[in-house]
């Protein structure tokens, strides 16, 4: 069976980096789109706008690439094969904080923060379409 694209959750935060999460029929591809630093620290007003534009541009570029080329797009890009995922938790957005998605593997816990609160149902649909048996909503 060929690998199929199932959906994306874009512009998430993990530790100190922004990532897009690409869900395929076999894995989650975690693709770096930028950092909250750089120009945003040196020129706060203008820097924030430039950094946001750069992240959105990178996100758009990734959507046009084959899956393996996304992985090659940055040294911080990585994949999580479905076979390695033991559990996924998705936390509903609060009044101030957005959604949180947590991937558990045998030796790692990866937490991604999703600022966009309005797309929670869409994000749950994407994740449950490929990993329903491992998904817990909290």
C-alpha positions in Angstrom: 0.0 0.0 0.0 1.3 3.5 -0.9 1.6 6.1 1.8 -1.3 8.6 1.7 -1.6 12.0 3.2 -4.3 12.2 5.8 -4.0 15.7 7.2 -1.9 18.3 8.8 -1.8 20.3 12.0 0.3 23.4 11.3 2.4 25.9 13.3 2.6 24.0 16.5 5.1 24.7 19.2 7.5 22.0 20.7 10.1 23.1 23.2 11.6 26.2 21.5 10.7 25.5 17.9 7.6 25.7 15.6 6.6 22.6 13.7 4.0 21.3 11.4 2.6 17.8 12.0 1.9 15.8 8.8 -0.2 12.7 9.3 0.1 10.0 6.7 -1.3 6.5 6.6 1.9 5.2 8.2 3.5 7.9 10.3 3.6 11.4 11.7 6.2 13.7 10.1 7.3 16.5 12.3 8.7 19.4 10.2 10.4 22.4 11.6 9.0 25.7 10.3 10.9 28.1 12.5 11.7 29.4 16.0 10.2 32.2 18.1 13.6 33.8 18.3 15.9 35.4 15.7 14.6 38.7 14.5 11.7 38.6 17.0 14.2 39.2 19.8 16.3 41.8 18.1 13.5 43.8 16.4 10.4 42.8 18.4 7.6 44.5 16.3 9.0 43.9 12.8 10.8 40.7 13.8 7.7 39.0 14.9 5.9 39.7 11.6 9.0 38.6 9.6 9.4 35.3 11.6 5.7 34.6 11.3 5.8 35.1 7.5 8.9 32.9 7.2 7.1 30.1 9.2 4.0 30.3 7.0 6.2 30.3 3.9 8.1 27.2 5.1 4.8 25.5 6.0 3.5 26.1 2.5 6.7 24.8 0.9 6.5 21.5 2.9 2.9 20.9 1.7 4.2 20.7 -1.9 6.9 18.1 -1.1 6.9 14.3 -1.1 7.0 12.9 2.5 10.7 11.9 2.5 11.7 15.3 1.1 10.0 16.9 4.0 12.2 14.9 6.3 15.2 16.1 4.4 14.1 19.8 4.6 15.7 20.5 8.0 18.0 18.5 10.3 15.5 18.9 13.1 12.7 17.2 11.1 11.8 13.7 12.2 9.2 11.0 11.9 7.2 9.0 14.4 6.1 5.7 12.8 2.7 4.6 14.0 4.2 1.4 15.3 6.3 3.4 17.8 3.3 5.4 19.2 1.8 3.8 22.3 -0.7 6.6 23.1 -1.7 10.1 22.1 -3.5 12.6 24.3 -5.3 15.7 23.0 -6.2 18.3 25.6 -9.2 20.5 24.8 -8.4 24.2 24.5 -9.0 26.5 27.5 -10.0 30.1 27.7 -6.4 31.3 27.3 -4.4 28.3 26.2 -4.8 26.4 23.0 -4.8 22.6 22.4 -2.1 20.3 23.5 -1.2 17.1 21.7 1.0 14.6 23.4 2.7 11.6 21.7 3.9 8.8 23.9 6.5 6.3 22.5 8.4 3.6 24.4 11.1 6.1 25.5 9.8 9.5 24.8 6.9 11.9 25.6 6.6 14.7 23.0 4.2 17.6 23.8 3.1 20.0 21.0 1.1 23.2 21.7 -1.4 24.4 19.2 -2.3 28.0 19.6 -5.3 27.9 17.1 -8.2 27.1 19.4 -11.0 27.1 16.7 -9.7 24.0 14.9 -9.8 21.5 17.7 -12.6 19.3 16.2 -10.7 19.3 12.9 -7.5 18.2 14.6 -9.2 15.4 16.5 -10.7 14.2 13.2 -7.3 14.1 11.6 -5.7 12.2 14.5 -8.6 9.8 15.0 -8.7 9.0 11.2 -5.3 7.3 11.6 -4.8 6.5 15.3 -8.3 6.3 16.8 -7.3 3.3 19.0 -4.4 5.2 20.6 -6.2 8.6 21.0 -7.5 9.8 24.4 -9.2 13.2 24.7 -8.6 14.9 28.0 
